[in-house]
Amino acid sequence: MLTYFNQGLRTRPAWPIPVYARRDWEFQAVVRGKAIPTVDGATQSLPHERSLWVFPPRFRHGWSCPDARGCQIVVFHLQTQHVHPLLLEACKDSYLRVGLTAVEVQRLKELARGTTDHYPRASALTPFWVDRLAADLCWMVARKLEAQPELPTTQSNAQRVHRATSWFSEHMSQGIGVAEAAAAVGVTAGHLRKLFKQVGLDPPQKVFAELRIERAKTLLIQSDLALQDIAKAVGSSGSTALCRQFLAQTRQSPRSWAKQQRASSGH
């Protein structure tokens, strides 16, 4: 049974979505823009574009969107009998995220259009549609897990990657990099790069660089720190290096970006 369906653009003030437990399985796709789940009051990893997230029932989580322009989502809630055992095992202790191809994004939009004929008002054909919907959603996730020899290993890899990114976030002001994060979770730098690839993330050096810029953005908006102090707080070698990194990711200088954000929010 399909217990919830929604789609469309999500912007403030409707987002962020507070943390709470869903009754059924949540398949949430970000088809344009970026979104990130919140678990136990903390954002998880980085916001991702074109991603499908799977949360098991009663897993407490919320959602936020770092971009004032919002993001476009498609979300389905399904009861457990429609979820393949492969996903039941993979999400036994956590949740999953897989990247989406352009073809898969288009397919999700088609599924959303079709679902409008079956939710909230059902028809005699709705059970057949839900079976088809669930099969497509599970297939999009399962095919990304196919290369993994064992699901427990996959889950362990995802947890180790999460620990590495969390450790980096906590210690970035010390100027650490991939080697230090890898050592913190008990692997070599080369092995950590393999783990990031296996769980569908960009290389750790790129992920860590994005984390630095996300932290810098927060400090630019929420503090009066000088640029040199912000650079120190995010582990950059100085304000010049931070400006160069910021420009590479946003195509704006830190001050220009902050000025634009304040103007768009009316401050």
Backbone hydrogen bonds in HBPLUS format (Angstrom, degrees):
<---DONOR---> <-ACCEPTOR-->    atom                        ^
c    i                          cat <-CA-CA->   ^        H-A-AA   ^      H-
h    n   atom  resd res      DA  || num        DHA   H-A  angle D-A-AA Bond
n    s   type  num  typ     dist DA aas  dist angle  dist       angle   num
A0079-GLN N   A0001-MET O   3.22 MM  78  5.73 149.2  2.32 155.3 163.8     1
A0003-THR N   A0077-HIS O   2.93 MM  74  5.44 151.5  2.01 143.3 150.4     2
A0077-HIS N   A0004-TYR O   2.88 MM  73  4.88 152.2  1.96 144.2 140.5     3
A0006-ASN N   A0075-VAL O   3.05 MM  69  5.38 148.9  2.15 149.4 152.6     4
A0075-VAL N   A0006-ASN O   2.91 MM  69  5.38 172.1  1.92 156.8 156.4     5
A0008-GLY N   A0073-ILE O   2.97 MM  65  5.59 138.8  2.14 160.6 159.1     6
A0073-ILE N   A0008-GLY O   2.91 MM  65  5.59 162.8  1.94 153.2 150.7     7
A0010-ARG N   A0071-CYS O   2.70 MM  61  5.39 160.2  1.73 156.9 163.4     8
A0071-CYS N   A0010-ARG O   3.08 MM  61  5.39 147.8  2.18 136.7 144.7     9
A0015-TRP N   A0011-THR O   3.20 MM   4  5.77 147.9  2.31 119.9 127.1    10
A0017-ILE N   A0063-TRP O   2.68 MM  46  4.86 146.3  1.79 141.0 152.1    11
A0063-TRP N   A0017-ILE O   3.08 MM  46  4.86 149.7  2.17 122.1 130.9    12
A0020-TYR N   A0061-HIS O   3.23 MM  41  5.52 160.9  2.27 119.5 117.7    13
A0061-HIS N   A0020-TYR O   3.18 MM  41  5.52 163.4  2.21 132.1 127.9    14
A0058-ARG N   A0022-ARG O   2.74 MM  36  5.23 167.5  1.75 164.0 166.6    15
A0025-TRP N   A0078-LEU O   2.93 MM  53  5.16 144.4  2.06 166.5 157.5    16
A0078-LEU N   A0025-TRP O   2.92 MM  53  5.16 145.6  2.04 137.3 146.9    17
A0026-GLU N   A0055-PHE O   2.97 MM  29  5.12 165.6  1.99 150.3 154.7    18
A0055-PHE N   A0026-GLU O   2.92 MM  29  5.12 160.0  1.96 146.2 152.9    19
A0027-PHE N   A0076-PHE O   2.86 MM  49  5.24 171.7  1.86 165.7 168.2    20
A0076-PHE N   A0027-PHE O   2.91 MM  49  5.24 159.4  1.95 145.6 152.2    21
A0028-GLN N   A0053-TRP O   2.92 MM  25  5.18 155.4  1.98 145.5 152.3    22
A0053-TRP N   A0028-GLN O   2.80 MM  25  5.18 174.7  1.80 149.2 150.5    23
A0029-ALA N   A0074-VAL O   2.75 MM  45  5.14 175.8  1.76 162.5 163.0    24
A0074-VAL N   A0029-ALA O   2.90 MM  45  5.14 148.8  2.00 144.4 151.4    25
A0030-VAL N   A0051-SER O   2.79 MM  21  5.31 160.4  1.83 157.9 164.8    26
A0051-SER N   A0030-VAL O   3.20 MM  21  5.31 133.7  2.43 129.5 140.4    27
A0031-VAL N   A0072-GLN O   2.94 MM  41  5.71 141.5  2.09 147.6 158.6    28
A0072-GLN N   A0032-ARG O   2.76 MM  40  4.94 158.7  1.80 138.1 145.7    29
A0048-HIS N   A0035-ALA O   3.23 MM  13  5.95 154.2  2.30 153.9 148.2    30
A0036-ILE N   A0064-SER O   2.97 MM  28  5.51 153.4  2.04 158.5 161.4    31
A0064-SER N   A0036-ILE O   2.97 MM  28  5.51 148.4  2.07 151.5 161.7    32
A0044-GLN N   A0037-PRO O   3.17 MM   7  6.01 154.2  2.24 168.8 164.8    33
A0038-THR N   A0062-GLY O   2.94 MM  24  4.75 156.1  2.00 112.9 115.9    34
A0062-GLY N   A0038-THR O   2.72 MM  24  4.75 149.0  1.81 137.4 147.2    35
A0039-VAL N   A0042-ALA O   2.94 MM   3  5.44 159.8  1.98 154.3 147.7    36
A0042-ALA N   A0039-VAL O   3.05 MM   3  5.44 167.3  2.07 116.3 120.2    37
A0100-LEU N   A0050-ARG O   2.78 MM  50  5.21 147.0  1.89 154.7 146.7    38
A0052-LEU N   A0098-VAL O   2.87 MM  46  5.41 162.3  1.90 159.6 165.7    39
A0098-VAL N   A0052-LEU O   3.00 MM  46  5.41 156.9  2.05 145.3 152.3    40
A0054-VAL N   A0096-LEU O   2.92 MM  42  5.14 159.4  1.96 143.0 145.8    41
A0096-LEU N   A0054-VAL O   3.05 MM  42  5.14 161.1  2.09 143.4 149.5    42
A0070-GLY N   A0067-ASP O   2.88 MM   3  5.43 161.6  1.92 117.4 123.7    43
A0082-HIS N   A0079-GLN O   3.05 MM   3  5.95 165.0  2.07 127.1 131.8    44
A0083-VAL N   A0080-THR O   2.95 MM   3  5.32 166.7  1.97 119.4 123.9    45
A0087-LEU N   A0084-HIS O   2.95 MM   3  5.58 130.1  2.21 117.1 128.0    46
A0088-LEU N   A0084-HIS O   3.13 MM   4  6.50 152.0  2.21 145.6 154.0    47
A0089-GLU N   A0085-PRO O   3.00 MM   4  6.21 156.8  2.06 151.6 154.9    48
A0090-ALA N   A0086-LEU O   3.08 MM   4  6.24 157.5  2.13 138.0 144.9    49
A0091-CYS N   A0087-LEU O   2.91 MM   4  5.92 150.0  2.00 148.5 153.8    50
A0092-LYS N   A0089-GLU O   3.24 MM   3  5.08 162.4  2.27 108.2 108.2    51
A0105-VAL N   A0101-THR O   2.93 MM   4  6.26 153.3  2.00 150.8 158.4    52
A0106-GLN N   A0102-ALA O   3.04 MM   4  6.28 158.2  2.09 144.5 150.0    53
A0107-ARG N   A0103-VAL O   2.93 MM   4  6.22 150.9  2.02 143.3 151.9    54
A0108-LEU N   A0104-GLU O   2.90 MM   4  6.15 154.0  1.97 148.3 154.5    55
A0109-LYS N   A0105-VAL O   3.07 MM   4  6.38 152.6  2.14 147.1 154.2    56
A0110-GLU N   A0106-GLN O   3.01 MM   4  6.34 149.5  2.11 144.2 152.8    57
A0111-LEU N   A0107-ARG O   2.86 MM   4  6.18 154.8  1.92 149.9 157.0    58
A0112-ALA N   A0108-LEU O   2.90 MM   4  6.14 152.4  1.98 144.9 152.4    59
A0113-ARG N   A0109-LYS O   2.98 MM   4  6.27 157.8  2.03 145.5 151.1    60
A0114-GLY N   A0110-GLU O   2.96 MM   4  6.24 158.7  2.01 148.9 154.8    61
A0115-THR N   A0111-LEU O   2.89 MM   4  6.05 145.2  2.01 144.1 153.8    62
A0117-ASP N   A0114-GLY O   3.22 MM   3  5.88 161.6  2.26 114.5 119.7    63
A0118-HIS N   A0115-THR O   2.82 MM   3  5.17 161.8  1.85 115.9 122.2    64
A0119-TYR N   A0115-THR O   3.06 MM   4  6.14 117.8  2.46 156.2 173.0    65
A0126-THR N   A0123-SER O   3.13 MM   3  5.21 158.1  2.18 104.4 111.2    66
A0128-PHE N   A0125-LEU O   3.11 MM   3  5.51 123.5  2.44 109.5 123.0    67
A0129-TRP N   A0125-LEU O   3.09 MM   4  6.42 154.3  2.16 151.3 159.4    68
A0129-TRP N   A0126-THR O   3.03 MM   3  4.95 112.8  2.49  95.1 111.7    69
A0130-VAL N   A0126-THR O   2.86 MM   4  6.11 161.2  1.90 162.3 166.8    70
A0131-ASP N   A0127-PRO O   3.14 MM   4  6.30 155.9  2.20 141.1 146.9    71
A0132-ARG N   A0128-PHE O   3.12 MM   4  6.39 156.1  2.18 143.5 149.7    72
A0133-LEU N   A0129-TRP O   2.79 MM   4  6.05 162.4  1.82 155.7 161.0    73
A0134-ALA N   A0130-VAL O   2.86 MM   4  5.98 172.1  1.86 153.9 155.8    74
A0135-ALA N   A0131-ASP O   3.02 MM   4  6.13 155.7  2.08 142.5 149.4    75
A0136-ASP N   A0132-ARG O   3.04 MM   4  6.28 158.5  2.09 150.4 155.4    76
A0137-LEU N   A0133-LEU O   3.00 MM   4  6.26 165.7  2.02 156.6 160.5    77
A0138-CYS N   A0134-ALA O   2.92 MM   4  6.01 170.7  1.93 153.3 156.2    78
A0139-TRP N   A0135-ALA O   2.95 MM   4  5.96 149.3  2.05 139.6 148.6    79
A0140-MET N   A0136-ASP O   3.02 MM   4  6.26 156.7  2.08 149.1 154.0    80
A0141-VAL N   A0137-LEU O   3.32 MM   4  6.66 150.3  2.41 145.2 152.3    81
A0142-ALA N   A0138-CYS O   2.74 MM   4  5.85 172.0  1.75 158.0 160.7    82
A0143-ARG N   A0139-TRP O   3.03 MM   4  5.86 166.4  2.04 149.1 151.6    83
A0144-LYS N   A0141-VAL O   3.06 MM   3  5.53 139.2  2.23 109.1 120.2    84
A0145-LEU N   A0142-ALA O   2.96 MM   3  5.06 137.1  2.15  99.9 112.7    85
A0146-GLU N   A0142-ALA O   3.06 MM   4  6.18 120.4  2.43 143.8 159.5    86
A0148-GLN N   A0145-LEU O   2.90 MM   3  5.54 157.6  1.95 120.6 128.0    87
A0153-THR N   A0150-GLU O   3.12 MM   3  5.38 122.2  2.47 103.0 116.6    88
A0154-THR N   A0150-GLU O   3.07 MM   4  6.44 155.0  2.13 147.9 155.6    89
A0155-GLN N   A0151-LEU O   2.86 MM   4  6.13 163.9  1.89 162.3 165.0    90
A0156-SER N   A0152-PRO O   2.91 MM   4  6.08 157.2  1.96 143.4 150.1    91
A0157-ASN N   A0153-THR O   2.82 MM   4  6.03 154.9  1.88 150.6 157.5    92
A0158-ALA N   A0154-THR O   2.98 MM   4  6.29 159.9  2.02 151.2 155.9    93
A0159-GLN N   A0155-GLN O   2.97 MM   4  6.24 156.3  2.03 149.2 155.7    94
A0160-ARG N   A0156-SER O   2.91 MM   4  6.14 154.2  1.98 147.8 154.9    95
A0161-VAL N   A0157-ASN O   2.91 MM   4  6.15 157.8  1.96 152.8 158.8    96
A0162-HIS N   A0158-ALA O   2.95 MM   4  6.15 156.6  2.00 144.0 150.8    97
A0163-ARG N   A0159-GLN O   2.90 MM   4  6.16 154.9  1.96 145.3 152.2    98
A0164-ALA N   A0160-ARG O   2.94 MM   4  6.16 152.3  2.02 144.0 151.6    99
A0165-THR N   A0161-VAL O   2.97 MM   4  6.27 161.9  2.00 154.0 157.8   100
A0166-SER N   A0162-HIS O   2.89 MM   4  6.03 158.1  1.94 149.3 156.0   101
A0167-TRP N   A0163-ARG O   2.84 MM   4  5.94 160.3  1.88 146.4 152.1   102
A0168-PHE N   A0164-ALA O   2.94 MM   4  6.12 158.2  1.99 144.8 151.2   103
A0169-SER N   A0165-THR O   2.95 MM   4  6.15 158.7  2.00 144.5 150.1   104
A0170-GLU N   A0166-SER O   3.06 MM   4  6.33 151.0  2.15 147.2 154.4   105
A0171-HIS N   A0167-TRP O   3.07 MM   4  6.22 137.3  2.26 144.2 155.5   106
A0171-HIS N   A0168-PHE O   3.10 MM   3  5.15 130.3  2.36  97.6 111.0   107
A0172-MET N   A0168-PHE O   2.79 MM   4  5.41 111.8  2.26 155.9 165.5   108
A0174-GLN N   A0171-HIS O   2.96 MM   3  5.74 164.2  1.98 125.6 130.8   109
A0175-GLY N   A0172-MET O   2.95 MM   3  5.56 160.7  1.99 124.0 125.6   110
A0181-ALA N   A0177-GLY O   3.13 MM   4  6.35 163.4  2.16 153.6 158.6   111
A0182-ALA N   A0178-VAL O   2.86 MM   4  5.99 160.0  1.90 155.5 161.1   112
A0183-ALA N   A0179-ALA O   3.03 MM   4  6.23 161.0  2.07 144.9 149.9   113
A0184-ALA N   A0180-GLU O   3.00 MM   4  6.21 145.1  2.13 141.8 151.4   114
A0185-VAL N   A0182-ALA O   3.13 MM   3  5.47 142.6  2.27 105.2 115.1   115
A0187-VAL N   A0182-ALA O   3.00 MM   5  5.18 176.8  2.00 140.1 139.0   116
A0186-GLY N   A0183-ALA O   3.18 MM   3  4.93 162.6  2.21  98.9 103.8   117
A0192-LEU N   A0188-THR O   2.96 MM   4  6.23 153.6  2.03 149.8 157.3   118
A0193-ARG N   A0189-ALA O   3.09 MM   4  6.37 151.6  2.18 145.6 152.5   119
A0194-LYS N   A0190-GLY O   3.20 MM   4  6.55 149.6  2.30 140.8 148.5   120
A0195-LEU N   A0191-HIS O   2.94 MM   4  6.28 153.1  2.02 148.9 156.3   121
A0196-PHE N   A0192-LEU O   2.99 MM   4  6.27 160.0  2.03 152.5 156.8   122
A0197-LYS N   A0193-ARG O   3.12 MM   4  6.35 155.5  2.18 143.1 149.7   123
A0198-GLN N   A0194-LYS O   2.87 MM   4  6.10 154.4  1.93 148.9 156.4   124
A0199-VAL N   A0195-LEU O   3.10 MM   4  6.37 145.8  2.22 149.0 156.2   125
A0201-LEU N   A0196-PHE O   2.87 MM   5  5.16 156.9  1.92 164.0 156.7   126
A0200-GLY N   A0197-LYS O   3.12 MM   3  5.15 161.1  2.16 105.3 110.0   127
A0206-LYS N   A0203-PRO O   2.97 MM   3  5.50 129.3  2.23 113.9 126.4   128
A0207-VAL N   A0203-PRO O   3.05 MM   4  6.38 162.5  2.09 154.2 159.8   129
A0208-PHE N   A0204-PRO O   2.76 MM   4  5.86 166.7  1.77 156.3 159.5   130
A0209-ALA N   A0205-GLN O   3.09 MM   4  6.13 149.8  2.19 131.2 139.4   131
A0210-GLU N   A0206-LYS O   2.99 MM   4  6.25 152.2  2.07 146.7 153.9   132
A0211-LEU N   A0207-VAL O   2.93 MM   4  6.25 148.3  2.03 145.4 154.9   133
A0212-ARG N   A0208-PHE O   3.00 MM   4  6.32 152.2  2.08 147.6 154.2   134
A0213-ILE N   A0209-ALA O   3.18 MM   4  6.49 159.2  2.23 144.4 149.2   135
A0214-GLU N   A0210-GLU O   2.86 MM   4  6.11 156.6  1.91 150.0 156.9   136
A0215-ARG N   A0211-LEU O   2.97 MM   4  6.17 159.1  2.02 148.6 153.6   137
A0216-ALA N   A0212-ARG O   2.87 MM   4  6.15 154.9  1.94 146.9 154.7   138
A0217-LYS N   A0213-ILE O   2.83 MM   4  6.08 153.2  1.90 149.1 155.9   139
A0218-THR N   A0214-GLU O   3.13 MM   4  6.42 156.9  2.18 144.9 150.2   140
A0219-LEU N   A0215-ARG O   3.05 MM   4  6.37 160.8  2.09 151.9 156.6   141
A0220-LEU N   A0216-ALA O   2.87 MM   4  6.07 150.5  1.95 149.2 157.8   142
A0221-ILE N   A0217-LYS O   3.13 MM   4  6.36 150.7  2.22 147.9 154.3   143
A0222-GLN N   A0218-THR O   2.81 MM   4  5.85 163.1  1.84 154.4 160.1   144
A0223-SER N   A0219-LEU O   3.02 MM   4  5.15 130.0  2.28 134.4 136.2   145
A0229-ASP N   A0226-ALA O   2.97 MM   3  5.26 120.5  2.33 103.5 118.3   146
A0230-ILE N   A0226-ALA O   2.96 MM   4  6.34 151.5  2.05 153.1 162.3   147
A0231-ALA N   A0227-LEU O   2.91 MM   4  6.13 157.4  1.96 148.5 154.4   148
A0232-LYS N   A0228-GLN O   3.11 MM   4  6.38 151.1  2.20 139.1 146.5   149
A0233-ALA N   A0229-ASP O   2.94 MM   4  6.18 152.2  2.02 143.1 150.8   150
A0234-VAL N   A0230-ILE O   3.08 MM   4  6.34 139.9  2.25 148.3 157.5   151
A0236-SER N   A0231-ALA O   2.82 MM   5  4.94 148.3  1.92 159.7 154.9   152
A0235-GLY N   A0232-LYS O   3.21 MM   3  5.13 160.0  2.26 100.8 106.7   153
A0242-LEU N   A0238-GLY O   2.96 MM   4  6.22 159.2  2.01 153.1 159.7   154
A0243-CYS N   A0239-SER O   2.91 MM   4  6.06 159.4  1.96 145.7 150.8   155
A0244-ARG N   A0240-THR O   3.04 MM   4  6.29 156.0  2.10 145.5 152.0   156
A0245-GLN N   A0241-ALA O   2.93 MM   4  6.20 159.9  1.97 151.4 156.5   157
A0246-PHE N   A0242-LEU O   2.77 MM   4  5.90 159.9  1.81 153.3 159.6   158
A0247-LEU N   A0243-CYS O   2.88 MM   4  5.96 160.1  1.92 146.6 151.9   159
A0248-ALA N   A0244-ARG O   3.08 MM   4  6.24 151.2  2.16 141.1 148.6   160
A0249-GLN N   A0245-GLN O   3.21 MM   4  6.48 144.8  2.34 142.8 150.7   161
A0250-THR N   A0246-PHE O   2.86 MM   4  5.92 158.9  1.90 156.4 162.6   162
A0251-ARG N   A0247-LEU O   2.77 MM   4  4.43 140.6  1.92 121.7 129.9   163
A0257-TRP N   A0253-SER O   2.94 MM   4  6.10 163.5  1.97 157.9 162.4   164
A0258-ALA N   A0254-PRO O   2.96 MM   4  6.18 163.4  1.99 150.5 154.9   165
A0259-LYS N   A0255-ARG O   2.92 MM   4  6.07 159.8  1.96 149.0 154.5   166
A0260-GLN N   A0256-SER O   3.00 MM   4  6.20 157.2  2.06 146.8 152.7   167
A0261-GLN N   A0257-TRP O   2.96 MM   4  6.24 156.6  2.02 150.9 157.5   168
A0262-ARG N   A0258-ALA O   3.01 MM   4  6.23 160.1  2.05 151.4 155.9   169
A0263-ALA N   A0259-LYS O   3.02 MM   4  6.20 153.5  2.09 143.8 151.4   170
A0264-SER N   A0260-GLN O   2.94 MM   4  6.14 154.8  2.01 148.5 155.0   171
A0265-SER N   A0261-GLN O   3.08 MM   4  6.24 138.6  2.26 140.5 150.9   172
A0267-HIS N   A0262-ARG O   2.84 MM   5  5.01 142.2  1.98 155.6 155.2   173
A0266-GLY N   A0263-ALA O   3.28 MM   3  5.15 154.2  2.35  95.9 103.6   174
